[in-house]
Each structure stands twice: as C-alpha cells, then as structure tokens.
Amino acid sequence: MSETCVLVLDADPLPRLERLEGRARIVHADEKSLAERLPEADVLLVWDFLSNAVREAWPGEGARPRWVHTPSAGVDRLLPELAGSDVVLTNARGVFDQPIAEYVAGLVLAMAKDFFGSRELQRQRRWQHRETMRVGGSRAVVVGSGPIGRKIGRTLRGLGVQVDLVGRTQRDGDPEFGRVHGSGALHGLLGEADWVVCVAPLTEESRGMFDAAAFSRMKRSARFINVGRGQHVVEDDLVEALLSHRISGAALDVFMEEPLPVESRLWDVPGLLVSPHMSGDTVGWRNDLAEQFLDNFDRWYAGEPLLNVVDKDLGYVRAD
C-alpha cells in the first residue's frame, strides 16, 4: 500500500503519531490552511475537535479524505456537511465512558451530601449541623442510552440509585436495565426523578429538549446534570427554574457558548455548578485518544473494518 497522507487539524499538545512512521506522511493544518490541504489527505484526524473548521472547509472543491476521525464522543461539529458524502466517520466511543460516569457520580454525592454547603460554612468558620439526602433508594433518569449513558446508569445503580434509561426508541428486554424508554416517555418520567442526567447525542430532536416545560415537570427537590451538549438546554429556562426554586440544583459541564463568557449570568446563579467541559478529561486522556486513533489506523491500513463508525444520518454509532 502506498504511503498514506494523514492530515491533522492541530490542537495543543499534538498527538503522538510515531507509530505511523514508514506508513504515513503527516501533514498539519490549522483552521486557516485546512481547506487548502484537504484534497491531498487520505485521512483527516480532527485533533482540534472543538473547532468548526471542518464544517466550514468541507464543501470546497477538490478531493476529500476517505476517512475522518474525531477524538470526541459527539460529532455535531462535523455534521451535516459530512452526511452527504461517502466518507467514513469514526469517533472516540469508549474512551470517556468511565471518567464521565465517575464525574456524574461525584456530582450526585456532592449534591446529596451538601459538600458545597460544608465548604462555604467552613469558609465562614460556622459550625452548622444539617441533615442530608440518602442516595440509596433515590431515582435517576439518564437521557442517552449509548455507552456513556449506560456506564452512568451502571455506576449510579452501584450507589443504590434506581435508574430509568432513556434512548431514541423504546427497547424491551434490556439485559441490564430491563427497558430502555423511548424519548417520548421522557416527560412522564421527569416527575419521579431525584436526578436528571443528560448525556444524549446532539440531534435536531434533542436540541433544546430541556426547556421550561421539562423543568416544570421535575420535582422541586430534583437536581439536573448536563454532560451531553450545551444545546440540549435552554439556558434561560434553567436559570429561571433555579431562581424560582422550581428545581433544587443543577450542574453544567457543557454550554451553548464555550468557553463560557465572563459576563454570562450562569456564573452567579444560586444552586448551579459550572465546570469547563472537563467531565471526561482525566490524566493521560489525550494519550488514550491518540492510541485509539492509531489502533484504528492499523485496521484501516490492513484493509480491515474500522471501529466506532458513526451513522451520519443518526449522528452517533449505532448500538448494533
């Protein structure tokens, strides 16, 4: 097989691609040069997966890579432009499952046990006894039935939480959860949940799914956690739900605009924890992402089927 051209949309630090030596020529591009260099590439590695540069450059003239890989779980920054082409699109399915599940479990424990209140009282040097919530026996609705959602559900069940898993369509006879509820059942489930966790892929159907109507269906004691995409939430509606005590608390790791602007009102909303899109990022995560790409490149170079092929019409890797 002739030497392959791998085009990397750069981000700092660069991926370690030494294993490709002798099999591939590595070409680097930034957002400005990407469009010019796309025609020479056989493979595009979107290392800067927070960039929209691919969507902007893809409709141009000339050949396009046969394979595009994004080291992220979501592919919304690549669609719909790639959907109409015959390019194979793969993602980082599997890398973030455990870290994000741990992050969500940590948030649940911190909220239930009021760790944030304890820290503030410590700062004030105040000894104030309180009673906290028991996690075991509480109920969670996890929206998103892919590997990350399933791992979150499995981890919460380990804490004694009853979990309802919501996917795109209803599936009975699930070996772990019994039933995966369809998206149409979500509003009916919200009123029973102590924890509502969003980890769904971003599609036109899921955009803005957590709005005033959704928050109004939740219990006043409920907490909302979003580790999916910022576009899943109507942020002004969430702010109003918190300020009016319609729900008890929330944690957002993703936002409509990232980085979150300094002037955003979200920084100061009582009961809202803000984190900078870091729920899946543990020490060494970039090396894990690079290794996953390299393993898939070995398969591609050998003419074997790629792993984590995204259904570009659905916007995620099909379960089957």
Secondary structure per residue as TSV (DSSP state, phi and psi in degrees):
chain	resnum	aa	ss	phi	psi
A	1	M	-	360.0	132.7
A	2	S	-	-67.9	160.5
A	3	E	-	-59.1	133.4
A	4	T	E	-93.0	142.3
A	5	C	E	-95.7	116.7
A	6	V	E	-106.0	115.1
A	7	L	E	-95.7	127.2
A	8	V	E	-112.3	119.9
A	9	L	E	-79.2	109.2
A	10	D	-	-71.9	149.1
A	11	A	-	-147.4	156.7
A	12	D	S	-99.3	131.1
A	13	P	S	-80.6	158.9
A	14	L	-	-70.3	153.6
A	15	P	-	-72.1	151.3
A	16	R	-	-86.3	110.2
A	17	L	-	-119.4	27.1
A	18	E	G	-59.4	-29.4
A	19	R	G	-63.5	-15.6
A	20	L	G	-86.0	-6.3
A	21	E	T	-57.5	131.4
A	22	G	T	89.6	-14.6
A	23	R	T	-117.9	-22.3
A	24	A	E	-144.4	147.1
A	25	R	E	-99.8	124.2
A	26	I	E	-94.6	126.1
A	27	V	E	-121.9	135.4
A	28	H	E	-107.5	147.3
A	29	A	E	-143.8	150.1
A	30	D	-	-108.1	-174.2
A	31	E	T	-61.1	-31.0
A	32	K	T	-76.8	-36.1
A	33	S	T	-96.5	-4.1
A	34	L	H	-59.8	-48.1
A	35	A	H	-59.2	-38.7
A	36	E	H	-68.4	-32.1
A	37	R	H	-96.9	-10.9
A	38	L	G	-54.9	-43.4
A	39	P	G	-61.5	-22.5
A	40	E	G	-88.7	-5.5
A	41	A	-	-92.3	136.6
A	42	D	S	-87.3	-35.1
A	43	V	E	-131.8	137.7
A	44	L	E	-117.3	121.0
A	45	L	E	-102.6	112.3
A	46	V	-	-87.8	70.0
A	47	W	-	-61.8	-35.9
A	48	D	S	-85.6	77.5
A	49	F	T	-77.6	-3.4
A	50	L	T	-92.2	-1.2
A	51	S	-	-87.6	148.9
A	52	N	-	-98.0	12.4
A	53	A	H	-63.1	-34.8
A	54	V	H	-65.5	-43.9
A	55	R	H	-59.3	-37.4
A	56	E	H	-76.0	-33.4
A	57	A	H	-89.6	-25.6
A	58	W	T	-59.9	-41.2
A	59	P	T	-69.1	1.2
A	60	G	S	-70.6	-175.4
A	61	E	S	-87.1	161.1
A	62	G	S	98.0	174.4
A	63	A	-	-64.8	160.5
A	64	R	-	-128.0	152.7
A	65	P	-	-57.3	150.7
A	66	R	S	-82.5	-20.6
A	67	W	E	-139.6	131.5
A	68	V	E	-121.8	129.3
A	69	H	E	-120.7	131.1
A	70	T	-	-114.5	125.8
A	71	P	S	-81.2	51.9
A	72	S	S	-142.7	160.3
A	73	A	S	-76.1	-40.6
A	74	G	-	-85.1	148.3
A	75	V	-	-121.9	15.7
A	76	D	T	-65.8	-19.6
A	77	R	T	-81.2	-0.5
A	78	L	T	-115.5	-12.5
A	79	L	T	-113.0	150.1
A	80	P	T	-92.5	2.8
A	81	E	T	-56.1	-41.0
A	82	L	T	-80.3	-15.2
A	83	A	T	-63.1	-33.5
A	84	G	T	-85.2	1.0
A	85	S	S	-103.7	171.2
A	86	D	-	-95.0	13.1
A	87	V	-	-65.0	144.6
A	88	V	E	-88.2	126.7
A	89	L	E	-113.6	127.6
A	90	T	E	-124.3	158.9
A	91	N	-	-132.4	-171.2
A	92	A	-	-97.2	30.5
A	93	R	T	-49.8	129.2
A	94	G	T	104.8	-26.3
A	95	V	T	-74.7	-36.5
A	96	F	S	-98.6	-2.5
A	97	D	H	-56.7	-57.1
A	98	Q	H	-65.9	-47.5
A	99	P	H	-58.5	-43.4
A	100	I	H	-68.8	-38.4
A	101	A	H	-61.2	-42.2
A	102	E	H	-63.2	-40.2
A	103	Y	H	-63.4	-45.9
A	104	V	H	-63.9	-43.7
A	105	A	H	-60.3	-39.5
A	106	G	H	-62.2	-41.9
A	107	L	H	-63.4	-43.3
A	108	V	H	-59.5	-47.3
A	109	L	H	-64.6	-42.6
A	110	A	H	-63.9	-40.4
A	111	M	H	-71.0	-45.0
A	112	A	H	-63.4	-38.6
A	113	K	T	-96.5	5.5
A	114	D	T	54.8	45.1
A	115	F	H	-61.0	-34.4
A	116	F	H	-66.0	-40.1
A	117	G	H	-66.2	-38.6
A	118	S	H	-63.0	-41.6
A	119	R	H	-64.4	-39.8
A	120	E	H	-68.5	-41.1
A	121	L	H	-65.6	-35.3
A	122	Q	H	-62.4	-42.8
A	123	R	H	-59.1	-35.7
A	124	Q	T	-85.6	-2.4
A	125	R	T	57.5	41.7
A	126	R	-	-110.3	130.5
A	127	W	-	-96.6	99.1
A	128	Q	-	-129.5	106.0
A	129	H	-	-70.0	139.8
A	130	R	-	-138.8	165.3
A	131	E	-	-106.7	141.6
A	132	T	-	-118.1	173.7
A	133	M	-	-83.2	141.5
A	134	R	-	-83.6	126.0
A	135	V	-	-75.6	-44.6
A	136	G	T	-60.5	129.5
A	137	G	T	92.9	-9.7
A	138	S	-	-76.4	173.8
A	139	R	E	-127.8	136.7
A	140	A	E	-124.1	142.6
A	141	V	E	-109.5	117.4
A	142	V	E	-105.7	116.1
A	143	V	E	-97.4	108.9
A	144	G	-	127.4	110.3
A	145	S	-	-106.7	17.5
A	146	G	S	-76.6	-170.4
A	147	P	H	-57.3	-38.6
A	148	I	H	-68.8	-46.1
A	149	G	H	-61.3	-40.4
A	150	R	H	-65.8	-39.6
A	151	K	H	-66.7	-39.7
A	152	I	H	-60.3	-47.7
A	153	G	H	-59.7	-42.8
A	154	R	H	-64.2	-41.2
A	155	T	H	-68.4	-41.7
A	156	L	H	-66.0	-36.6
A	157	R	H	-63.3	-31.0
A	158	G	H	-64.6	-21.9
A	159	L	T	-91.4	3.0
A	160	G	T	90.1	10.9
A	161	V	-	-83.1	136.7
A	162	Q	E	-81.3	129.6
A	163	V	E	-119.6	128.5
A	164	D	E	-106.4	121.3
A	165	L	E	-99.1	131.1
A	166	V	E	-117.0	126.8
A	167	G	-	-121.8	-166.3
A	168	R	S	-70.6	-42.2
A	169	T	S	-130.8	154.6
A	170	Q	-	-72.4	138.3
A	171	R	E	-136.5	120.8
A	172	D	E	-92.9	160.7
A	173	G	E	74.7	24.9
A	174	D	E	-66.3	132.8
A	175	P	T	-65.1	-23.5
A	176	E	T	-103.8	-44.0
A	177	F	T	-109.5	2.3
A	178	G	E	76.9	-65.3
A	179	R	E	-133.3	134.9
A	180	V	E	-98.7	116.4
A	181	H	E	-73.6	146.6
A	182	G	-	-77.5	162.2
A	183	S	G	-60.1	-27.7
A	184	G	G	-67.4	-15.9
A	185	A	G	-90.4	-4.6
A	186	L	H	-58.3	-52.1
A	187	H	H	-60.7	-32.8
A	188	G	H	-70.5	-24.8
A	189	L	H	-86.9	-24.3
A	190	L	H	-60.6	-35.6
A	191	G	T	-68.8	-14.4
A	192	E	T	-101.4	-5.1
A	193	A	-	-91.6	136.3
A	194	D	S	-86.4	-28.5
A	195	W	E	-130.8	128.3
A	196	V	E	-118.1	116.9
A	197	V	E	-116.8	123.1
A	198	C	E	-103.7	121.6
A	199	V	-	-140.0	25.8
A	200	A	-	-73.7	152.9
A	201	P	-	-68.3	151.9
A	202	L	-	-84.0	115.8
A	203	T	-	-131.3	173.0
A	204	E	T	-62.1	-32.0
A	205	E	T	-71.9	-32.4
A	206	S	T	-92.4	-11.8
A	207	R	T	-63.0	125.9
A	208	G	T	70.7	19.9
A	209	M	-	-66.7	-27.0
A	210	F	B	-101.3	93.3
A	211	D	S	-122.9	-168.8
A	212	A	H	-57.6	-38.3
A	213	A	H	-64.1	-41.4
A	214	A	H	-67.0	-46.0
A	215	F	H	-65.1	-31.8
A	216	S	H	-68.5	-20.4
A	217	R	H	-85.5	-13.4
A	218	M	S	-80.7	157.3
A	219	K	-	-67.7	150.4
A	220	R	T	-63.8	-24.3
A	221	S	T	-87.8	-0.3
A	222	A	-	-74.6	152.1
A	223	R	E	-119.3	144.7
A	224	F	E	-116.5	134.5
A	225	I	E	-129.1	128.4
A	226	N	E	-120.3	112.5
A	227	V	-	-120.7	18.8
A	228	G	S	-91.2	-96.5
A	229	R	-	-137.1	146.8
A	230	G	G	-59.3	-31.5
A	231	Q	G	-70.9	-6.8
A	232	H	G	-71.9	-19.4
A	233	V	B	-116.8	134.4
A	234	V	-	-83.9	100.9
A	235	E	H	-62.1	-38.2
A	236	D	H	-63.1	-35.7
A	237	D	H	-68.5	-37.0
A	238	L	H	-65.9	-43.6
A	239	V	H	-57.5	-46.2
A	240	E	H	-63.8	-39.4
A	241	A	H	-63.2	-36.1
A	242	L	H	-75.6	-43.9
A	243	L	H	-66.1	-32.5
A	244	S	T	-90.4	3.7
A	245	H	T	59.9	29.8
A	246	R	S	-66.6	-35.8
A	247	I	S	-128.5	164.6
A	248	S	S	-88.7	-23.5
A	249	G	E	-176.5	168.8
A	250	A	E	-157.5	157.8
A	251	A	E	-137.6	127.5
A	252	L	E	-118.4	126.8
A	253	D	S	-107.1	-8.8
A	254	V	-	-135.8	152.5
A	255	F	-	-144.3	160.4
A	256	M	S	-58.4	-41.3
A	257	E	S	-123.0	125.4
A	258	E	S	-129.1	136.5
A	259	P	S	-60.8	152.6
A	260	L	-	-65.5	123.3
A	261	P	-	-59.5	147.1
A	262	V	T	-57.6	-33.8
A	263	E	T	-84.8	-0.1
A	264	S	-	-62.5	139.1
A	265	R	G	-70.5	-17.0
A	266	L	G	-62.5	-27.7
A	267	W	G	-59.6	-29.8
A	268	D	G	-112.7	7.3
A	269	V	-	-73.3	125.1
A	270	P	T	-60.8	136.5
A	271	G	T	83.4	4.8
A	272	L	E	-113.3	125.2
A	273	L	E	-98.5	127.4
A	274	V	E	-108.0	128.4
A	275	S	-	-132.8	149.4
A	276	P	-	-88.9	65.1
A	277	H	S	49.6	59.1
A	278	M	-	-129.8	7.7
A	279	S	T	-63.2	-26.5
A	280	G	T	-102.3	2.5
A	281	D	-	-101.0	100.3
A	282	T	-	-108.0	167.9
A	283	V	T	-55.8	124.3
A	284	G	T	89.3	7.9
A	285	W	H	-65.3	-33.4
A	286	R	H	-66.6	-38.0
A	287	N	H	-63.2	-39.3
A	288	D	H	-61.4	-41.3
A	289	L	H	-66.5	-41.3
A	290	A	H	-64.3	-42.4
A	291	E	H	-62.7	-39.4
A	292	Q	H	-63.1	-42.8
A	293	F	H	-63.3	-43.9
A	294	L	H	-63.7	-39.5
A	295	D	H	-63.3	-39.8
A	296	N	H	-70.5	-34.4
A	297	F	H	-62.5	-39.5
A	298	D	H	-56.5	-41.0
A	299	R	H	-67.5	-44.1
A	300	W	H	-63.2	-43.4
A	301	Y	H	-65.6	-32.3
A	302	A	T	-86.0	-0.2
A	303	G	T	77.0	20.1
A	304	E	-	-94.0	158.5
A	305	P	-	-61.4	139.9
A	306	L	-	-78.1	154.3
A	307	L	S	-93.3	154.5
A	308	N	S	63.5	41.3
A	309	V	B	-76.2	124.6
A	310	V	-	-83.3	134.1
A	311	D	B	-76.4	108.1
A	312	K	T	-70.3	-20.0
A	313	D	T	-77.1	-38.5
A	314	L	T	-81.2	-34.6
A	315	G	T	93.2	14.6
A	316	Y	B	-159.6	170.9
A	317	V	-	-78.0	127.6
A	318	R	-	-67.5	145.2
A	319	A	-	-63.4	-30.1
A	320	D	-	-88.7	360.0
